[in-house]
């Protein structure tokens, strides 16, 4: 891996030394092989030590890593016969939200998710994963279609938030997000949401109002970005690290608070180090949740989802 984060510099230095020695190795130099083996063990230990005590701000950096699993990679690995469905039937196609029907391990599912892109061209095409109103209206259309045909909905969330542009606001961004939440609340089919990177603001909740909310262990999920929170509270983005700690945005904090239902373990060093392995673990978790939810009646699924979200933030004994 070439894209190291700031706190990974000692790991980067070790792995750089390993590559240097490997480039000198002719395959028969026992001493070099032993040195490489020792350095690899040291790098692995350092990786374990580093990732076992990440701060909320460091987890935020990991969640934003450019090499983390992208929606198209997830679809390619987990969804067979994927057929994309485009447009909101009202204004335009939004490329930040991708949706369609496919087969997940033998089951037909409706897939809806945010795509950030992996290079400048695709990031611009997908607007860095920040959806406009037509994207959320497309999501609503696909959710209703899934409900009509009794197809489970699986969503994948990786967005810093909904697009805040003037045009988006003029076309009803807030209404589109609220309506997506409302439509999801009314569904009578299983809904599983996966927070795979950033789960930012209402733009994430619009796709994460689910019976089961899964979250990678190094992902983040919050009402606002740490930088945005710091700018409001302290009038400076330099306090982002303090904000990240105060906001309880890590998977571990959110599981304890009852906001998410399950933490999906990542490969050592984060999902960005083994994308295929991370996606496979996510697929296993989705399959397990889907098996449980598929045994429930349609009315039970809807009522359970409503109770789940209405209970969030409620003080015990206070109506």
C-alpha positions, -999 to 999 in steps of 0.1 A, spaced: 0 0 0 14 34 -10 -12 58 5 -1 60 41 -18 82 67 2 106 89 1 84 119 12 54 98 46 69 91 66 44 112 48 16 95 55 31 61 92 34 70 94 -3 79 75 -14 48 98 8 27 129 -10 42 112 -44 34 107 -34 -2 143 -23 -5 156 -56 9 133 -76 -14 146 -57 -44 181 -69 -35 171 -105 -28 181 -129 -55 161 -157 -39 191 -174 -23 205 -149 1 196 -164 35 207 -134 55 185 -110 35 155 -134 38 160 -135 76 161 -97 78 130 -94 57 112 -119 79 121 -100 110 111 -67 96 77 -82 85 71 -95 120 80 -61 134 57 -43 109 28 -66 117 32 -60 154 34 -23 149 3 -24 127 -16 -43 154 -4 -19 181 -13 12 161 -48 1 150 -57 -13 185 -56 22 200 -68 46 172 -83 79 184 -116 90 169 -98 115 147 -75 88 134 -105 66 127 -119 95 108 -88 96 86 -90 58 81 -127 61 71 -118 87 45 -89 67 31 -88 68 -7 -82 30 -10 -112 19 11 -138 -3 -6 -159 16 -31 -195 8 -40 -186 -5 -75 -161 -29 -59 -187 -41 -35 -212 -47 -63 -187 -64 -84 -177 -88 -57 -210 -95 -39 -238 -89 -65 -243 -111 -95 -263 -100 -126 -264 -64 -113 -288 -43 -135 -285 -6 -128 -316 15 -126 -312 52 -133 -332 84 -130 -357 99 -106 -384 102 -133 -387 138 -125 -356 158 -132 -324 139 -139 -300 111 -131 -277 116 -101 -245 97 -102 -236 100 -65 -263 74 -57 -262 42 -77 -290 17 -75 -302 -15 -92 -313 -51 -89 -290 -81 -86 -285 -114 -69 -267 -116 -35 -257 -151 -27 -288 -166 -43 -312 -139 -32 -327 -111 -53 -319 -77 -37 -323 -41 -44 -289 -24 -40 -287 14 -33 -255 32 -23 -233 62 -26 -202 61 -48 -173 86 -42 -151 76 -72 -115 65 -71 -97 91 -92 -103 127 -102 -125 118 -133 -148 94 -114 -149 116 -83 -161 145 -104 -186 123 -122 -200 110 -89 -197 144 -72 -175 129 -45 -204 109 -32 -225 139 -24 -260 134 -38 -284 159 -51 -322 158 -45 -327 137 -77 -304 111 -62 -326 107 -31 -357 107 -52 -342 79 -73 -336 60 -41 -372 65 -31 -383 51 -64 -362 20 -61 -373 14 -25 -409 15 -35 -402 -8 -64 -385 -33 -40 -415 -30 -17 -439 -37 -45 -421 -69 -55 -411 -81 -20 -374 -76 -26 -350 -69 3 -332 -36 2 -294 -34 9 -277 0 11 -241 10 12 -232 44 27 -200 64 21 -207 101 19 -196 132 37 -231 144 33 -257 156 8 -246 182 -18 -251 217 -3 -252 236 -36 -277 263 -44 -293 243 -72 -298 213 -49 -314 235 -22 -337 251 -48 -348 216 -59 -357 206 -24 -327 189 -9 -341 187 27 -375 175 15 -359 148 -6 -339 135 23 -368 136 47 -390 118 21 -364 91 17 -364 85 54 -402 84 54 -403 59 25 -378 37 42 -399 37 74 -429 25 54 -412 -5 37 -425 -39 44 -394 -57 33 -361 -63 51 -337 -32 49 -300 -36 57 -277 -5 57 -239 -7 57 -218 22 67 -186 15 48 -167 48 51 -182 81 61 -218 83 72 -223 120 70 -254 139 81 -289 135 67 -273 124 35 -263 92 52 -295 87 73 -316 89 41 -301 56 31 -295 41 65 -330 40 80 -329 2 82 -339 -28 103 -302 -36 107 -274 -10 105 -240 -25 100 -208 -5 102 -171 -12 95 -150 -10 127 -131 20 113 -160 38 96 -176 69 111 -213 80 113 -223 114 126 -247 143 121 -219 166 109 -183 163 100 -157 170 128 -145 200 108 -180 214 105 -187 208 142 -154 225 152 -162 255 129 -195 260 147 -184 254 183 -149 268 183 -150 290 152 -120 271 138 -116 238 119 -83 233 137 -103 218 166 -116 190 145 -97 164 166 -115 176 197 -148 176 179 -143 140 166 -138 128 202 -168 147 216 -192 136 188 -190 98 195 -188 90 158 -169 57 159 -185 23 154 -177 13 190 -194 44 205 -224 41 182 -229 4 190 -229 13 227 -254 40 222 -277 17 202 -275 37 170 -260 8 150 -266 -29 153 -234 -46 143 -197 -38 139 -180 -56 110 -144 -64 116 -118 -51 91 -86 -68 81 -55 -58 101 -46 -22 92 -80 -13 79 -102 -23 49 -79 -3 26 -52 -29 31 -73 -59 19 -103 -46 0 -115 -81 -11 -112 -95 23 -131 -66 39 -159 -69 13 -161 -106 19 -165 -101 57 -192 -74 50 -210 -99 27 -210 -125 54 -225 -101 79 -252 -90 54 -261 -126 47 -265 -134 84 -287 -104 90 -308 -111 59 -315 -146 70 -328 -134 103 -349 -105 89 -364 -127 61 -381 -148 87 -401 -118 99 -436 -108 87 -439 -76 66 -458 -57 93 -432 -68 119 -404 -55 98 -420 -21 94 -431 -17 130 -397 -29 143 -379 -3 121 -401 25 133 -398 16 170 -360 13 166 -356 49 153 -382 65 175 -364 51 205 -331 68 196 -323 96 220 -354 91 241 -348 95 278 -362 66 299 -394 76 317 -399 107 295 -427 107 270 
